[in-house]
Amino acid sequence: MGRALARHLTREHEVIIGSRDPSKAAAAAAGLRGASGADYKGASRAADAVIFAIPYEAMGLVPDLALTVSSKLVISVINPMKVEGGLLRYALKEGSAAEELARILPRSRVATAFNNVPSGFMKDDVVPPVDVLVAADSKETYGEAARLVSSIREMRPLYVGPLREARIVEEITPLVLNLANLNGTKALTTRFVTRRG
């Protein structure tokens, strides 16, 4: 998902892809005009906004980045999931990955976004119309995240409320993945329709 997002964000932004291994980051950035690669600290230090598109199991890497992302917008695309009974389930008993990220990074402005957009939706040059659910503790932080979301054509940010609502957003991810698998469809995502009249 990180590289898929980078591909679309490079149309409006300079993107730095981070990895524990700088050579892997450089390989991921290869062929993406406007993208470069660096280790996690180098990428987060140079960026104005940081997107964590990492597995929940990699959260242990985040504390080392607290200083380099201090005072910056941080977007969580982290979805804690596990397989249970042949279905994907939400993995946390309480709270959310985004709230955990905010506790680890108390000096950053944390929002959650892009959680419910499978990478398959990002494969084409133009993304199909998608509603991106954004949780943040202030409308200012939401506004920053929303501008980033809106910079990808056809993506509409929708404010779901404070960061405590991030759990609901993250729980939708296993739901849409299970729906696609159980019904034999291509990837599904969120799109809300306004009733006419």
C-alpha positions in Angstrom: 0.0 0.0 0.0 2.9 2.4 0.7 4.3 2.2 -2.8 0.8 2.4 -4.3 0.1 5.6 -2.4 3.5 7.0 -3.3 2.7 6.4 -7.0 -0.3 8.6 -6.8 1.0 11.2 -4.4 4.1 11.9 -6.6 1.8 13.7 -9.0 1.4 16.5 -6.5 4.1 16.0 -3.9 7.7 15.0 -3.6 7.6 11.6 -1.9 10.3 9.8 0.2 9.7 6.1 0.7 11.2 4.8 4.0 12.4 1.4 4.9 14.6 -0.3 7.5 16.8 -1.1 4.5 17.6 2.0 2.4 18.3 -0.2 -0.7 14.8 -1.6 -0.5 13.4 1.9 -0.2 15.4 3.0 -3.2 14.2 0.0 -5.2 10.6 0.8 -4.2 11.1 4.4 -5.4 12.7 3.3 -8.7 10.5 4.2 -11.6 8.3 6.6 -9.6 9.0 10.1 -10.9 9.3 12.4 -7.9 10.1 9.7 -5.4 13.3 8.7 -3.6 14.2 6.2 -0.9 15.8 6.5 2.5 15.9 4.7 5.8 13.0 5.4 8.2 14.8 8.1 10.1 16.0 9.9 7.0 12.6 9.7 5.4 10.7 11.0 8.4 13.3 13.7 9.1 13.0 15.1 5.6 9.2 14.9 5.2 6.6 17.5 6.1 4.0 14.8 6.6 4.6 11.1 7.4 2.4 8.2 6.4 2.8 5.0 8.3 1.7 2.2 6.0 3.2 -0.6 8.0 2.0 -3.9 9.5 0.7 -3.5 13.0 3.5 -6.0 14.1 6.0 -3.3 13.1 4.8 -0.7 15.6 7.8 -1.4 17.7 9.9 0.6 15.2 7.8 3.8 15.8 9.3 5.0 19.1 12.7 5.6 17.5 11.1 8.0 15.1 9.3 10.2 17.8 11.8 13.0 17.6 12.0 13.1 13.8 8.2 13.3 13.4 7.6 15.7 16.3 5.2 18.6 15.3 4.4 16.9 12.0 1.2 15.5 10.5 1.3 11.7 10.9 -1.2 9.5 9.0 -1.9 6.0 10.2 -2.8 3.4 7.5 -2.3 0.6 10.1 -4.9 -2.1 10.2 -4.5 -4.7 13.0 -5.9 -8.0 11.6 -5.7 -11.7 12.2 -7.2 -14.8 10.6 -9.8 -16.6 12.6 -12.2 -19.3 11.4 -11.2 -18.6 7.8 -12.1 -14.9 8.0 -10.1 -11.8 8.7 -10.9 -10.3 12.2 -9.9 -7.1 13.9 -7.0 -8.0 16.1 -7.2 -5.5 19.0 -9.4 -6.0 22.1 -9.7 -2.3 22.8 -8.5 1.0 21.2 -7.0 1.3 17.8 -3.7 1.4 16.0 -4.1 5.1 15.4 -4.6 5.9 19.1 -1.6 3.7 19.9 0.4 5.7 17.4 -0.7 8.9 19.0 0.4 7.7 22.4 3.8 6.8 21.1 4.0 10.2 19.2 2.5 12.7 21.6 4.1 15.7 19.9 2.8 14.7 16.4 -0.6 15.5 14.9 -2.0 12.0 14.2 -4.9 11.1 11.9 -6.1 7.9 10.3 -6.8 7.8 6.5 -6.6 5.4 3.5 -7.3 2.4 5.8 -10.2 1.1 3.7 -8.6 1.5 0.3 -7.1 -1.8 -0.9 -3.9 -1.4 -3.0 -5.7 -2.9 -6.0 -7.7 0.4 -6.2 -4.4 2.2 -6.8 -3.1 0.1 -9.7 -4.6 2.2 -12.5 -3.5 5.7 -13.3 -6.9 7.0 -12.2 -8.3 5.9 -8.9 -12.1 5.0 -9.0 -14.2 7.3 -6.8 -13.4 6.4 -3.2 -14.5 7.9 0.2 -11.5 8.1 2.6 -12.6 8.1 6.2 -10.4 10.4 8.3 -10.4 10.5 12.1 -8.4 13.2 13.9 -8.6 15.0 17.3 -9.0 18.5 15.7 -10.5 19.9 12.6 -7.2 21.5 11.8 -5.5 18.1 11.8 -8.4 16.7 9.7 -8.0 19.6 7.3 -4.3 18.8 6.8 -5.0 15.1 6.2 -8.0 15.9 4.0 -5.8 18.1 1.7 -3.4 15.2 1.3 -6.2 12.8 0.5 -7.8 15.2 -1.9 -4.5 15.6 -3.8 -5.2 12.1 -5.2 -7.9 12.6 -7.9 -11.3 10.9 -7.1 -10.5 10.5 -3.4 -13.0 12.3 -1.2 -12.1 12.7 2.5 -14.9 12.4 5.0 -14.4 13.4 8.7 -15.6 10.7 11.1 -14.7 12.6 14.3 -11.9 12.4 16.9 -9.2 9.8 16.9 -11.2 7.5 19.2 -13.4 6.8 16.2 -10.3 5.3 14.4 -11.2 1.9 15.7 -14.4 1.9 13.7 -12.5 2.9 10.6 -9.9 0.2 11.1 -12.6 -2.4 11.7 -14.1 -1.7 8.3 -10.9 -3.0 6.6 -11.3 -6.7 7.4 -15.0 -6.3 6.6 -14.4 -5.1 3.0 -11.7 -7.7 2.5 -14.0 -10.5 3.7 -16.9 -9.2 1.6 -14.7 -9.3 -1.6 -13.5 -12.8 -0.8 -16.8 -14.3 0.2 -18.7 -12.8 -2.7 -16.0 -13.5 -5.4 -15.7 -9.8 -6.3 -12.7 -7.7 -7.1 -11.5 -5.5 -4.3 -14.1 -3.4 -2.5 -13.9 -0.2 -0.6 -16.0 2.6 0.9 -18.2 4.9 -1.1 -21.2 6.8 0.5 -24.0 8.0 -1.6 -26.2 11.0 -0.9 -29.9 10.5 -1.3 -31.5 12.6 -3.9 -34.4 14.9 -3.1 
